[in-house]
Amino acid sequence: MIHEVDEGIRRMLEAGGVPGGGGDLAFEAPTTDWTARRNAPTVNVFLYDIREDESRRSTGNLEVFERDELVAHRKPPRWFRLSYLVTAWTNRPQDEHRLLSQALTCLAGHGRLASEWLTGSLADLDLTVLLECGGPVSEGRAATDVWSALGGRLKPAINVVVTAPVAGTLTPLAAPADGGLVLVGAPEDENRRLRYDDTPGDVGFAPARQRPADRRRRGGPIR
């Protein structure tokens, strides 16, 4: 699912003309080594945190239909919040701010990833993938902590959070029985099969065995 969210963000930004002008769009960690290798204006979308949205957990099973026929059950999806830092990288601060402004305009114009940007399991589930931008970094962290972990200097960045589902386990239904119902008794008894209208011979159950002649009746005298 994570790579599908990455692809959704990439398609959204490219549809909005970001970065444009021959610039690059990257999803790598903006470390000092990455910065040294960069040779073009770049918008970087760095995934730094993944947390489950426990408030959206649910129980029970979902029904899966094909051609109006129930074919399987699926556990409800679990929802996760993917947090990204979006940064701009050029040789001049003015150009970085201009590029970051373009990215912000595109991100702020959407509250979700549109269906045409979704692929794989996200497209199959057909659920709304929410997008938020401009909030604080993921709880329990600070922007300085993130940049310190990357080994780089603090830069202006847009925090983007995408809430996306992970598909639950799919359990196909067993194929319907096509050989009739078989009643199995004690080991010494024979299997007894229900007869249907189109079965030759008598209709109904196979004849029961005769009771032993000396069997006592309930409530009768003890001999």
Legacy VTK file of the C-alpha trace (Angstrom):
# vtk DataFile Version 3.0
C-alpha trace
ASCII
DATASET POLYDATA
POINTS 223 float
0.000 0.000 0.000
2.855 2.426 0.809
4.240 2.391 -2.730
0.701 2.967 -4.038
0.363 6.099 -1.874
3.725 7.278 -3.217
2.437 6.792 -6.750
-0.784 8.649 -5.933
1.157 11.648 -4.618
3.453 11.596 -7.650
0.489 11.605 -10.059
-1.218 14.396 -8.138
1.863 16.643 -8.168
2.583 15.972 -11.842
-1.057 16.761 -12.686
-0.540 20.089 -10.901
2.632 20.862 -12.861
4.999 20.211 -9.951
7.936 20.452 -10.135
7.789 21.582 -13.781
10.497 23.340 -15.756
12.633 20.214 -16.107
12.833 19.658 -12.343
12.886 16.285 -10.594
10.458 14.636 -8.172
12.123 12.357 -5.617
10.958 10.127 -2.759
14.345 9.595 -1.122
15.598 10.537 2.321
17.160 14.023 1.937
20.463 13.136 3.585
23.707 15.004 3.028
24.838 12.314 0.571
21.610 12.684 -1.432
22.002 16.473 -1.429
25.525 16.160 -2.840
24.298 13.989 -5.725
21.427 16.277 -6.685
22.028 18.096 -9.985
18.608 19.609 -10.855
15.837 21.560 -9.094
13.998 18.933 -7.062
10.838 18.505 -5.018
11.448 15.780 -2.451
8.607 13.828 -0.801
10.120 11.953 2.160
8.088 9.386 4.130
9.234 9.667 7.746
6.452 8.117 9.861
3.703 5.438 9.671
1.048 5.046 12.393
-2.261 3.207 12.547
-5.400 5.308 12.933
-6.934 3.157 15.673
-10.083 5.285 15.781
-11.057 3.764 12.420
-10.787 0.119 13.448
-13.935 -1.948 12.953
-15.047 -5.542 13.459
-17.092 -8.068 11.508
-16.722 -9.179 7.903
-17.527 -7.519 4.592
-19.347 -9.399 1.828
-17.692 -9.676 -1.592
-19.941 -10.156 -4.609
-19.271 -11.095 -8.230
-22.160 -10.797 -10.697
-24.630 -10.418 -7.808
-23.365 -13.632 -6.207
-21.698 -13.781 -2.789
-18.250 -15.304 -3.337
-16.158 -14.359 -0.290
-15.877 -12.531 2.998
-13.200 -9.925 3.727
-12.057 -8.554 7.057
-12.473 -4.763 7.365
-9.477 -2.704 6.223
-7.104 -1.149 8.729
-6.241 2.508 8.225
-2.762 4.011 8.509
-1.501 7.603 8.572
1.553 8.095 6.374
3.472 11.294 7.164
5.670 12.976 4.548
7.991 15.990 4.521
7.820 17.858 1.214
10.858 20.043 0.522
12.306 21.979 -2.424
15.961 21.886 -3.416
17.688 24.362 -5.734
20.833 26.483 -5.643
19.063 29.644 -4.444
16.612 30.148 -1.553
14.331 32.278 -3.754
13.979 29.436 -6.256
13.388 26.932 -3.470
10.590 29.063 -2.045
9.003 29.448 -5.465
9.110 25.690 -6.053
7.808 24.949 -2.551
4.961 27.412 -3.112
3.924 25.527 -6.256
3.870 22.267 -4.301
1.843 23.857 -1.481
-0.727 25.250 -3.916
-1.213 21.799 -5.431
-1.397 19.977 -2.085
-3.727 22.508 -0.462
-6.144 22.192 -3.381
-6.955 18.560 -2.597
-8.432 16.894 0.456
-8.027 13.391 -0.955
-6.239 11.444 -3.668
-8.604 11.307 -6.631
-9.549 7.908 -8.034
-7.549 8.473 -11.234
-4.382 8.714 -9.121
-4.953 5.437 -7.258
-3.453 2.110 -8.335
-3.288 -1.479 -7.100
-5.111 -2.324 -3.877
-6.122 1.303 -3.285
-7.983 1.341 -6.593
-9.529 -2.094 -5.943
-10.865 -1.142 -2.506
-12.478 2.020 -3.920
-12.242 3.827 -0.558
-11.472 7.494 0.072
-7.762 8.162 0.654
-7.582 11.348 2.711
-4.855 13.972 2.368
-3.965 16.712 4.861
-1.173 19.246 4.532
0.358 22.016 6.595
-0.063 20.435 10.036
2.635 19.664 12.599
4.987 16.723 12.215
3.821 13.363 13.518
3.073 13.290 17.261
6.017 12.595 19.517
8.452 14.241 17.092
9.745 17.688 16.255
10.970 19.005 12.923
14.448 19.453 14.376
14.483 15.780 15.430
13.696 14.651 11.886
16.395 16.778 10.321
18.929 15.763 12.970
18.234 12.100 12.208
18.839 12.810 8.514
22.127 14.518 9.274
21.131 17.676 7.440
20.298 21.272 8.217
16.770 22.441 8.965
14.834 23.501 5.866
11.307 24.807 5.274
9.029 21.832 4.643
5.342 21.020 4.179
4.059 18.237 6.388
1.649 15.992 4.468
-0.411 13.181 6.026
-2.178 10.588 3.886
-4.691 8.241 5.563
-4.955 5.057 3.506
-6.404 1.545 3.999
-4.645 -1.804 4.072
-6.971 -4.489 2.680
-8.219 -7.130 5.128
-7.808 -10.874 4.638
-10.024 -12.353 1.911
-11.720 -15.706 2.650
-13.419 -17.285 -0.400
-16.600 -19.235 0.244
-16.471 -23.000 -0.177
-17.964 -24.402 -3.382
-21.539 -25.682 -2.911
-21.953 -29.435 -2.484
-23.188 -31.209 -5.621
-23.521 -34.828 -4.441
-26.502 -34.661 -2.101
-26.546 -34.925 1.664
-24.919 -37.969 3.244
-25.949 -39.022 6.756
-23.259 -40.943 8.584
-24.309 -43.003 11.599
-22.411 -45.366 13.859
-19.391 -47.108 12.312
-21.355 -50.338 11.726
-24.166 -48.522 9.901
-24.075 -47.891 6.170
-24.054 -44.382 4.781
-27.537 -43.233 3.908
-28.032 -40.716 1.102
-31.073 -38.526 0.574
-32.947 -39.388 -2.599
-34.243 -36.569 -4.848
-37.209 -36.462 -7.177
-35.087 -37.343 -10.163
-33.490 -40.328 -8.440
-34.785 -43.706 -9.681
-36.582 -45.863 -7.149
-38.289 -44.889 -3.944
-38.399 -41.257 -2.891
-37.036 -40.134 0.480
-34.696 -41.863 2.841
-33.408 -45.336 2.249
-35.385 -47.901 4.284
-34.446 -48.068 7.935
-33.269 -51.301 9.440
-35.806 -53.386 11.356
-35.735 -53.075 15.129
-34.755 -56.190 17.082
-37.888 -58.165 18.133
-36.814 -58.407 21.773
-36.246 -54.668 22.259
-37.955 -53.385 25.428
-40.547 -50.674 25.256
-39.963 -47.621 27.374
-41.950 -47.912 30.600
-42.748 -51.577 30.135
-42.160 -54.279 32.744
-38.661 -55.519 33.378
-38.331 -59.219 32.607
LINES 1 224
223 0 1 2 3 4 5 6 7 8 9 10 11 12 13 14 15 16 17 18 19 20 21 22 23 24 25 26 27 28 29 30 31 32 33 34 35 36 37 38 39 40 41 42 43 44 45 46 47 48 49 50 51 52 53 54 55 56 57 58 59 60 61 62 63 64 65 66 67 68 69 70 71 72 73 74 75 76 77 78 79 80 81 82 83 84 85 86 87 88 89 90 91 92 93 94 95 96 97 98 99 100 101 102 103 104 105 106 107 108 109 110 111 112 113 114 115 116 117 118 119 120 121 122 123 124 125 126 127 128 129 130 131 132 133 134 135 136 137 138 139 140 141 142 143 144 145 146 147 148 149 150 151 152 153 154 155 156 157 158 159 160 161 162 163 164 165 166 167 168 169 170 171 172 173 174 175 176 177 178 179 180 181 182 183 184 185 186 187 188 189 190 191 192 193 194 195 196 197 198 199 200 201 202 203 204 205 206 207 208 209 210 211 212 213 214 215 216 217 218 219 220 221 222
